[in-house]
Amino acid sequence: QQNIWVMFGEFFGGTLSPILAFLALVALLWSIEIQRKELRETVKTLEIQNNLIQKQNFEATFFHLLKLYNETIKELSVTFGNKTFEGRPVLGWFHQELENKLSIAPFKGQTRKDQINVSYSLTYEQFGHYIERYNSSIFNILKFIDNYDSLPGRKDIYIDILWGQFSRIELLLFFYTAASSYREMEMQLLAVKYNFFEYICKRGVIYNSKDLILAKKFSE
């Protein structure tokens, strides 16, 4: 009787122990897999939260720059002859001075782009200090968007918001600024990169046929 029970115990223990060990291993692996899933979910949640925080930080800075841009426009002021211009009319005045030079300067044999380069350089050398901060404000916004690498596929949204701030005169003035290579070559590269010339063609604000042809060339 005792020997039988001993043999039974040895048989039972020898058979059950590997099964219990296997079940313990399965339970351990299952527990590890659950932890891995929880970790992946945690990482995913943290990534979403991080992206949200980055977006919020970006938008806070972006809209602050837009606010500074509009404040810069309000602070524009120039007295020319017996006339004083303040705010956006300063940009209209600068644009008119540029148009005047485009219309009277001798441009025989020059391309429209060369004509714009010459006229813009003459106008900017004479009056550029009045709108230097304005141009810098636009450039800073473009550079900020361009340098922010955490917005794949979303930069165009903010670019469209920026273009939407411009009046017709500002669109034309920025066209001449970006089309010329006078001091603003990087501005031109950013304008091409973010489809400004295509945008201005679609808006239909360019009436000069030569300017329209040039804008279309830039947008190709």
BALOBA-1460 file (C-alpha; in Angstrom, 3 decimals):
// residues 220
<rec num="1" residu="q" x="0.000" y="0.000" z="0.000"/>
<rec num="2" residu="q" x="2.704" y="2.482" z="0.987"/>
<rec num="3" residu="n" x="4.797" y="1.611" z="-2.046"/>
<rec num="4" residu="i" x="1.790" y="2.114" z="-4.290"/>
<rec num="5" residu="w" x="1.121" y="5.533" z="-2.825"/>
<rec num="6" residu="v" x="4.789" y="6.458" z="-3.204"/>
<rec num="7" residu="m" x="4.760" y="5.346" z="-6.819"/>
<rec num="8" residu="f" x="1.505" y="7.222" z="-7.401"/>
<rec num="9" residu="g" x="2.908" y="10.364" z="-5.809"/>
<rec num="10" residu="e" x="6.050" y="10.167" z="-7.900"/>
<rec num="11" residu="f" x="3.993" y="9.579" z="-11.039"/>
<rec num="12" residu="f" x="1.555" y="12.374" z="-10.197"/>
<rec num="13" residu="g" x="4.327" y="14.786" z="-9.262"/>
<rec num="14" residu="g" x="6.417" y="13.920" z="-12.303"/>
<rec num="15" residu="t" x="3.444" y="14.387" z="-14.591"/>
<rec num="16" residu="l" x="1.852" y="17.438" z="-12.968"/>
<rec num="17" residu="s" x="5.000" y="19.475" z="-12.292"/>
<rec num="18" residu="p" x="5.865" y="20.081" z="-15.976"/>
<rec num="19" residu="i" x="2.227" y="20.962" z="-16.666"/>
<rec num="20" residu="l" x="2.164" y="23.425" z="-13.789"/>
<rec num="21" residu="a" x="5.498" y="24.850" z="-14.914"/>
<rec num="22" residu="f" x="4.160" y="25.240" z="-18.452"/>
<rec num="23" residu="l" x="0.998" y="26.921" z="-17.212"/>
<rec num="24" residu="a" x="3.117" y="29.244" z="-15.064"/>
<rec num="25" residu="l" x="5.221" y="30.127" z="-18.120"/>
<rec num="26" residu="v" x="2.083" y="30.792" z="-20.177"/>
<rec num="27" residu="a" x="0.709" y="33.007" z="-17.411"/>
<rec num="28" residu="l" x="4.032" y="34.886" z="-17.260"/>
<rec num="29" residu="l" x="4.134" y="35.411" z="-21.038"/>
<rec num="30" residu="w" x="0.496" y="36.529" z="-21.008"/>
<rec num="31" residu="s" x="1.254" y="38.985" z="-18.227"/>
<rec num="32" residu="i" x="4.273" y="40.332" z="-20.161"/>
<rec num="33" residu="e" x="2.170" y="40.759" z="-23.318"/>
<rec num="34" residu="i" x="-0.498" y="42.664" z="-21.376"/>
<rec num="35" residu="q" x="2.191" y="44.931" z="-19.952"/>
<rec num="36" residu="r" x="3.619" y="45.488" z="-23.452"/>
<rec num="37" residu="k" x="0.187" y="46.434" z="-24.771"/>
<rec num="38" residu="e" x="-0.359" y="48.787" z="-21.855"/>
<rec num="39" residu="l" x="3.077" y="50.300" z="-22.469"/>
<rec num="40" residu="r" x="2.317" y="50.796" z="-26.170"/>
<rec num="41" residu="e" x="-0.983" y="52.464" z="-25.296"/>
<rec num="42" residu="t" x="0.791" y="54.668" z="-22.766"/>
<rec num="43" residu="v" x="3.441" y="55.665" z="-25.304"/>
<rec num="44" residu="k" x="0.741" y="56.360" z="-27.906"/>
<rec num="45" residu="t" x="-1.198" y="58.488" z="-25.436"/>
<rec num="46" residu="l" x="1.957" y="60.407" z="-24.499"/>
<rec num="47" residu="e" x="2.742" y="60.996" z="-28.176"/>
<rec num="48" residu="i" x="-0.765" y="62.351" z="-28.760"/>
<rec num="49" residu="q" x="-0.465" y="64.603" z="-25.726"/>
<rec num="50" residu="n" x="2.997" y="65.755" z="-26.807"/>
<rec num="51" residu="n" x="1.778" y="66.532" z="-30.335"/>
<rec num="52" residu="l" x="-1.162" y="68.434" z="-28.897"/>
<rec num="53" residu="i" x="1.119" y="70.458" z="-26.631"/>
<rec num="54" residu="q" x="3.474" y="71.189" z="-29.543"/>
<rec num="55" residu="k" x="0.564" y="72.291" z="-31.704"/>
<rec num="56" residu="q" x="-0.762" y="74.528" z="-28.943"/>
<rec num="57" residu="n" x="2.693" y="76.063" z="-28.435"/>
<rec num="58" residu="f" x="3.099" y="76.569" z="-32.177"/>
<rec num="59" residu="e" x="-0.305" y="78.184" z="-32.581"/>
<rec num="60" residu="a" x="0.244" y="80.424" z="-29.568"/>
<rec num="61" residu="t" x="3.499" y="81.710" z="-31.090"/>
<rec num="62" residu="f" x="2.041" y="81.887" z="-34.600"/>
<rec num="63" residu="f" x="-0.953" y="83.995" z="-33.603"/>
<rec num="64" residu="h" x="1.279" y="86.157" z="-31.420"/>
<rec num="65" residu="l" x="3.455" y="86.833" z="-34.487"/>
<rec num="66" residu="l" x="0.316" y="87.701" z="-36.466"/>
<rec num="67" residu="k" x="-0.662" y="90.111" z="-33.718"/>
<rec num="68" residu="l" x="2.778" y="91.747" z="-33.885"/>
<rec num="69" residu="y" x="2.427" y="91.908" z="-37.670"/>
<rec num="70" residu="n" x="-0.859" y="93.815" z="-37.400"/>
<rec num="71" residu="e" x="0.549" y="96.067" z="-34.685"/>
<rec num="72" residu="t" x="3.527" y="96.816" z="-36.946"/>
<rec num="73" residu="i" x="1.122" y="97.919" z="-39.685"/>
<rec num="74" residu="k" x="-0.729" y="100.216" z="-37.268"/>
<rec num="75" residu="e" x="2.580" y="101.842" z="-36.280"/>
<rec num="76" residu="l" x="3.615" y="102.612" z="-39.875"/>
<rec num="77" residu="s" x="3.897" y="106.314" z="-40.500"/>
<rec num="78" residu="v" x="5.432" y="108.493" z="-43.202"/>
<rec num="79" residu="t" x="5.257" y="112.152" z="-44.108"/>
<rec num="80" residu="f" x="6.001" y="112.827" z="-47.740"/>
<rec num="81" residu="g" x="5.681" y="116.355" z="-49.018"/>
<rec num="82" residu="n" x="2.596" y="117.832" z="-47.406"/>
<rec num="83" residu="k" x="0.921" y="114.448" z="-46.906"/>
<rec num="84" residu="t" x="1.072" y="112.130" z="-43.921"/>
<rec num="85" residu="f" x="0.231" y="108.436" z="-44.179"/>
<rec num="86" residu="e" x="-0.361" y="106.138" z="-41.238"/>
<rec num="87" residu="g" x="-1.083" y="102.434" z="-41.006"/>
<rec num="88" residu="r" x="-1.955" y="100.488" z="-44.177"/>
<rec num="89" residu="p" x="-2.017" y="103.623" z="-46.365"/>
<rec num="90" residu="v" x="1.782" y="103.705" z="-45.921"/>
<rec num="91" residu="l" x="1.951" y="100.408" z="-47.802"/>
<rec num="92" residu="g" x="-0.298" y="101.831" z="-50.506"/>
<rec num="93" residu="w" x="1.979" y="104.859" z="-50.765"/>
<rec num="94" residu="f" x="5.105" y="102.682" z="-51.013"/>
<rec num="95" residu="h" x="3.413" y="100.524" z="-53.641"/>
<rec num="96" residu="q" x="2.503" y="103.619" z="-55.667"/>
<rec num="97" residu="e" x="6.095" y="104.882" z="-55.509"/>
<rec num="98" residu="l" x="7.224" y="101.487" z="-56.791"/>
<rec num="99" residu="e" x="4.632" y="101.560" z="-59.586"/>
<rec num="100" residu="n" x="5.797" y="105.056" z="-60.538"/>
<rec num="101" residu="k" x="9.356" y="103.852" z="-60.982"/>
<rec num="102" residu="l" x="8.181" y="100.848" z="-62.948"/>
<rec num="103" residu="s" x="6.325" y="103.145" z="-65.314"/>
<rec num="104" residu="i" x="9.002" y="105.788" z="-65.949"/>
<rec num="105" residu="a" x="12.360" y="104.018" z="-65.706"/>
<rec num="106" residu="p" x="14.143" y="103.153" z="-69.005"/>
<rec num="107" residu="f" x="13.848" y="99.383" z="-69.322"/>
<rec num="108" residu="k" x="14.728" y="98.776" z="-72.936"/>
<rec num="109" residu="g" x="15.783" y="95.181" z="-73.499"/>
<rec num="110" residu="q" x="15.142" y="94.122" z="-69.878"/>
<rec num="111" residu="t" x="12.902" y="91.294" z="-68.734"/>
<rec num="112" residu="r" x="9.982" y="92.087" z="-66.444"/>
<rec num="113" residu="k" x="11.874" y="90.486" z="-63.556"/>
<rec num="114" residu="d" x="14.863" y="92.764" z="-64.213"/>
<rec num="115" residu="q" x="12.538" y="95.749" z="-64.365"/>
<rec num="116" residu="i" x="11.086" y="94.819" z="-60.990"/>
<rec num="117" residu="n" x="14.565" y="94.287" z="-59.526"/>
<rec num="118" residu="v" x="15.724" y="97.741" z="-60.632"/>
<rec num="119" residu="s" x="12.544" y="99.550" z="-59.582"/>
<rec num="120" residu="y" x="12.310" y="97.755" z="-56.254"/>
<rec num="121" residu="s" x="15.951" y="98.441" z="-55.411"/>
<rec num="122" residu="l" x="15.555" y="102.151" z="-56.233"/>
<rec num="123" residu="t" x="12.337" y="102.422" z="-54.222"/>
<rec num="124" residu="y" x="13.688" y="100.449" z="-51.271"/>
<rec num="125" residu="e" x="16.930" y="102.403" z="-51.104"/>
<rec num="126" residu="q" x="14.927" y="105.619" z="-51.000"/>
<rec num="127" residu="f" x="11.960" y="104.623" z="-48.826"/>
<rec num="128" residu="g" x="12.642" y="101.100" z="-47.544"/>
<rec num="129" residu="h" x="13.322" y="102.212" z="-43.991"/>
<rec num="130" residu="y" x="9.623" y="103.047" z="-43.672"/>
<rec num="131" residu="i" x="8.543" y="99.430" z="-44.217"/>
<rec num="132" residu="e" x="11.621" y="97.541" z="-42.998"/>
<rec num="133" residu="r" x="9.864" y="96.294" z="-39.872"/>
<rec num="134" residu="y" x="6.814" y="95.323" z="-41.916"/>
<rec num="135" residu="n" x="8.882" y="93.164" z="-44.267"/>
<rec num="136" residu="s" x="10.795" y="91.651" z="-41.352"/>
<rec num="137" residu="s" x="7.519" y="90.766" z="-39.649"/>
<rec num="138" residu="i" x="6.310" y="88.814" z="-42.697"/>
<rec num="139" residu="f" x="9.681" y="87.135" z="-43.117"/>
<rec num="140" residu="n" x="9.771" y="86.092" z="-39.445"/>
<rec num="141" residu="i" x="6.342" y="84.455" z="-39.707"/>
<rec num="142" residu="l" x="7.335" y="82.566" z="-42.859"/>
<rec num="143" residu="k" x="10.596" y="81.402" z="-41.287"/>
<rec num="144" residu="f" x="8.806" y="80.331" z="-38.123"/>
<rec num="145" residu="i" x="6.376" y="78.168" z="-40.094"/>
<rec num="146" residu="d" x="9.132" y="76.818" z="-42.322"/>
<rec num="147" residu="n" x="11.406" y="75.864" z="-39.408"/>
<rec num="148" residu="y" x="8.667" y="74.059" z="-37.475"/>
<rec num="149" residu="d" x="9.155" y="70.423" z="-38.441"/>
<rec num="150" residu="s" x="6.434" y="68.990" z="-36.199"/>
<rec num="151" residu="l" x="3.645" y="69.990" z="-38.593"/>
<rec num="152" residu="p" x="3.945" y="67.552" z="-41.516"/>
<rec num="153" residu="g" x="1.260" y="68.269" z="-44.085"/>
<rec num="154" residu="r" x="-0.272" y="71.053" z="-41.963"/>
<rec num="155" residu="k" x="1.911" y="74.065" z="-42.759"/>
<rec num="156" residu="d" x="-0.303" y="75.126" z="-45.659"/>
<rec num="157" residu="i" x="-3.134" y="75.790" z="-43.199"/>
<rec num="158" residu="y" x="-1.102" y="78.481" z="-41.444"/>
<rec num="159" residu="i" x="0.360" y="79.802" z="-44.687"/>
<rec num="160" residu="d" x="-3.194" y="80.350" z="-45.973"/>
<rec num="161" residu="i" x="-4.029" y="82.179" z="-42.736"/>
<rec num="162" residu="l" x="-1.015" y="84.444" z="-43.329"/>
<rec num="163" residu="w" x="-1.884" y="85.161" z="-46.965"/>
<rec num="164" residu="g" x="-5.440" y="85.849" z="-45.831"/>
<rec num="165" residu="q" x="-4.187" y="88.757" z="-43.696"/>
<rec num="166" residu="f" x="-3.012" y="90.646" z="-46.782"/>
<rec num="167" residu="s" x="-5.081" y="93.311" z="-48.490"/>
<rec num="168" residu="r" x="-4.932" y="93.560" z="-52.285"/>
<rec num="169" residu="i" x="-2.212" y="96.225" z="-52.075"/>
<rec num="170" residu="e" x="-0.227" y="94.077" z="-49.667"/>
<rec num="171" residu="l" x="-0.501" y="91.087" z="-51.995"/>
<rec num="172" residu="l" x="0.838" y="93.182" z="-54.869"/>
<rec num="173" residu="l" x="3.576" y="94.679" z="-52.717"/>
<rec num="174" residu="f" x="4.617" y="91.260" z="-51.467"/>
<rec num="175" residu="f" x="4.589" y="90.045" z="-55.073"/>
<rec num="176" residu="y" x="7.140" y="92.702" z="-56.009"/>
<rec num="177" residu="t" x="9.142" y="92.030" z="-52.857"/>
<rec num="178" residu="a" x="9.288" y="88.293" z="-53.503"/>
<rec num="179" residu="a" x="9.740" y="88.606" z="-57.284"/>
<rec num="180" residu="s" x="12.764" y="90.856" z="-56.864"/>
<rec num="181" residu="s" x="16.072" y="89.520" z="-55.631"/>
<rec num="182" residu="y" x="16.993" y="92.766" z="-53.908"/>
<rec num="183" residu="r" x="17.847" y="91.857" z="-50.299"/>
<rec num="184" residu="e" x="14.952" y="89.414" z="-50.241"/>
<rec num="185" residu="m" x="16.233" y="86.282" z="-52.001"/>
<rec num="186" residu="e" x="15.247" y="84.046" z="-49.091"/>
<rec num="187" residu="m" x="11.811" y="85.664" z="-49.075"/>
<rec num="188" residu="q" x="11.492" y="84.712" z="-52.749"/>
<rec num="189" residu="l" x="12.456" y="81.097" z="-52.007"/>
<rec num="190" residu="l" x="9.853" y="80.884" z="-49.235"/>
<rec num="191" residu="a" x="7.200" y="82.482" z="-51.460"/>
<rec num="192" residu="v" x="7.861" y="79.858" z="-54.127"/>
<rec num="193" residu="k" x="7.962" y="77.033" z="-51.604"/>
<rec num="194" residu="y" x="4.594" y="77.971" z="-50.124"/>
<rec num="195" residu="n" x="2.868" y="78.677" z="-53.443"/>
<rec num="196" residu="f" x="2.392" y="82.422" z="-52.982"/>
<rec num="197" residu="f" x="2.600" y="83.104" z="-56.710"/>
<rec num="198" residu="e" x="-0.005" y="80.443" z="-57.429"/>
<rec num="199" residu="y" x="-2.171" y="81.940" z="-54.673"/>
<rec num="200" residu="i" x="-1.961" y="85.471" z="-56.044"/>
<rec num="201" residu="c" x="-2.802" y="84.256" z="-59.561"/>
<rec num="202" residu="k" x="-5.924" y="82.534" z="-58.231"/>
<rec num="203" residu="r" x="-6.953" y="85.650" z="-56.320"/>
<rec num="204" residu="g" x="-6.931" y="87.661" z="-59.543"/>
<rec num="205" residu="v" x="-5.310" y="90.751" z="-58.020"/>
<rec num="206" residu="i" x="-2.646" y="91.183" z="-60.713"/>
<rec num="207" residu="y" x="-3.861" y="93.353" z="-63.575"/>
<rec num="208" residu="n" x="-0.552" y="93.879" z="-65.369"/>
<rec num="209" residu="s" x="-0.220" y="91.130" z="-67.984"/>
<rec num="210" residu="k" x="3.583" y="90.998" z="-67.696"/>
<rec num="211" residu="d" x="3.370" y="90.613" z="-63.919"/>
<rec num="212" residu="l" x="0.798" y="87.870" z="-64.342"/>
<rec num="213" residu="i" x="3.066" y="85.977" z="-66.734"/>
<rec num="214" residu="l" x="5.965" y="86.339" z="-64.285"/>
<rec num="215" residu="a" x="3.829" y="85.111" z="-61.376"/>
<rec num="216" residu="k" x="2.783" y="82.057" z="-63.387"/>
<rec num="217" residu="k" x="6.438" y="81.323" z="-64.194"/>
<rec num="218" residu="f" x="7.287" y="81.402" z="-60.489"/>
<rec num="219" residu="s" x="4.371" y="79.086" z="-59.699"/>
<rec num="220" residu="e" x="5.415" y="76.415" z="-62.216"/>
